[in-house]
Each structure stands twice: as structure tokens, then as C-alpha cells.
Amino acid sequence: MNWLWAIIVGLVLGLIARAVLPGKQHIPLWLTVLCGILGGILGNAVAGWLGVAHTRGIDWTRHVLQLVGAVLVVFVVDLLRTRMRGRRARQRM
């Protein structure tokens, strides 16, 4: 059941990250979910390093770090995907 929650949280984080970033992102939904999952993992790791991974009540700091991680991952993946597409289009000419 943990994989189902990872997909759901990844979808939510990925969609919020795409909404926060300016402009249009050129990545499909499945890649958005994957970026959200990776961003959540990254945010959890940073929260652990900072010592705020397990607090009483709602872990707002951890959730914000997960969102920041998802925004970073979506940004980098979109940038790489756009550059790869541009390179492929130039090679075809």
C-alpha cells in the first residue's frame, strides 16, 4: 500500500510543482508523477538531515521541503527534456 501513497503524493506534489513554475512545462503526466515522487524523497532526505523529519503534529517543514524538492526536480527534468528535444530536432535537419 505504500507504493500507492507514493504515487498519489507524487502526483499531488508534481502537479503543484508544475503550477508553481512559470510557463508551460513540456513533460507528460507520468513524468510529472515520477518527478513528484523523487521530489518527495529528496524533501524527506533533507528534512532528515535537518532533524525535522519527525515532529509532533503536522510536519509543515517536511511538506514544504518535499514541495521544494518536487519543484526543483520538475524544473531540471523539463529543462533536460526541452534541450534533448531541441538537439534531436536539429539533428533531423
Summary of the structure (lengths in Angstrom):
residues: 93
radius of gyration: 15.1
end to end distance: 47.9
largest distance: 58.6
contacts: 281
relative contact order: 0.18
helix: 80%
strand: 0%
